[in-house]
């Protein structure tokens, strides 16, 4: 996980865009995906990567569209840019 204290928003955006376009998404689709993930988590709650992907699939996205690294990048970006308080717990 990237530390929000040292993260640079422009670098995070560029890395997230690169990761998702490498998966075949157009830049406009990346923007739509970020908005869809935000809409899923904005009201708070407990979420897993599998749960987010299942919800995205119901919204019309390909199965497994969001990977753990892209989700981590997005969470740091939301913390940085929107001052969202996000607690992340890793289960082994």
Secondary structure, 3 states (H helix, E strand, C coil): CCCCCCCCHHHHHHHHHHHHHHCCCCHHHHHHHHHHHHHHHCCCCCCCHHHHHHHHHHCCCCCCCCCHHHHHHHHHHHHHHHCCCCCCCCCC
